Amino acid sequence: MRPDLGNNHVPEHSHDYVEIIYMYRGSKTNLVNGETVELNEGEMLFLSQNCRHENMPSGDEDISINFIAALNNIAFLLSFF
């Protein structure tokens, strides 16, 4: 987990893990597989493994929290249910 406090632009990329973005305050724009996705306060965005995405700059007051989970850890956690 890490807070994204920023007005930084992150160019298109992908991960070999699942990423969950929770918009704690404000809003931000993401490009997901070439489509614009607006994330507003209180909303979550789930990005699957190898999903192409880009983070557009956000305002100084906007705060999102990124949760990162490797798939082998998810399988382990789901084994308890």
LINTABEL-V742048 format. One record per run of one state. SS is the DSSP state (a for helix, b for strand, c for the rest). FROM is the first residue (numbers start at 1). TO is the last residue. If there is no record, write none. Layout:
<<SS FROM TO> <SS FROM TO>>
This chain:
<<c 1 1> <b 2 4> <c 5 9> <b 10 13> <c 14 17> <b 18 25> <c 26 26> <b 27 32> <c 33 34> <b 35 40> <c 41 43> <b 44 47> <c 48 52> <b 53 55> <c 56 62> <b 63 69> <c 70 70> <a 71 78> <c 79 81>>
